[in-house]
């Protein structure tokens, strides 16, 4: 069973930066979308950023201009560059992969990002 493994979380001061990375333990074929999610009030998880197979990115309004997603579906890797961190960005960030074949979804175990002075 292929697993997604995140890294790069940590404790940073407001205005700081982090780079999250996610890599699969094996090759995931048929990837449609890779992305990052985090818990949100009233939701199980909210979309933070996604990157589809065509290279199109999508961001939550709250992170536009501060977060940048990149990745390589052929290598089953995705990164999230986070700049100008705010305390409200504090959360566990989960890597997510959607593909055409079953299983259709993969989730990582999460990496903690804490923004505090």
N, C-alpha and C positions, 0 to 999 in steps of 0.2 A: 504494500500500500504506500503510494507516494505521499509524502508529507511536505508541508510548507513550513519553512523555518525563518522567522524574522530575527533581525538584530538591529542594533543602532539606537535603541531607546536609552533614556537616561534622565538625569536631573539637570536642567539648565535654567538660567536666569531669564526673565523677560527680555525680549529682544535678541536672544541667542538663536543658534541654529543647530539642527540635527539632520543626520541623513539616515533614514531607515532603509534597510535592505531586506529582501525576501528571496529565498532560493528554494527550489524544490529538491527533494532528496533523490528524485529521478526525473526523467523527461516526461513532461505532460504534453500529450499530443492533442491537436484540435482546439487550441486555446482561442477563445473568442474575445475575452476581456480579462485584464488583470487590474487589480485595484487595491485600495486601502479603505478601511472602514473603522469607525470608532463608535462606542456607545453614545447615545444621546437621550435626553429626557423624553419620556413617552415613546421611545423607539428602542428596539433591540440593538440595532446598529444603524448608523447613518453613513451614507456615502461621503467619503472625503475626496477621493480622486480616483479616476479610472482611465485606463488606456486600452483602446480596442485594437483589434488586429490590423485595422487600417491606419493606425497611428493617431486617431482622434482622441483627444483628452477631454475629460469632463471633471469639473471641480465644484465642490460645495461653495456657495456664495461667501461663506465665512472665511474661506482659505484662499480665495482667488488673489493672485498677486504675491502670495507668500509661500505657497506650496508648489512644487513642481514634480510631476510623476514622469518616470522614464522606465524603460524596460526592454527586454528582448524575449519575445514569446518562444523563439526557437531554443533558447536556453532556459526557459521557465524562470526568469528572474525579473524582479521589478523593484524599483527604488522610489523613495519619496524624499525629496529635499525639502526641508522645512526651515524657513527663515522668518525672522521677526516674530519669534514665538510669543504667544500671549498666555496668561494664566488659564484662560478658558480652553486652550488647546490641550490641557492636561487630560489624559485618557490612556487607555490601552488601545493601541493601534493594531488592527488585524489585517493581514494580507489575505486577499481573496482571488481565486482564479475560477473563471467560468469557461466551460468548454462544450463542444458539440456532442461529445460522447459521454456515456455514463462511466463513472459518476460525473454529474454535470458541474458540481461545485467542489472546490477545495477551500478550506480555511486554515490559516496558521494559528498558532497558540497565542499569539499576541505579544507585543512588546510595549512596555510602559514608558510613557513620556510624561514627565512632570516638569511644569514650568512654575518656578517659585523663586522669590528673592530671599 
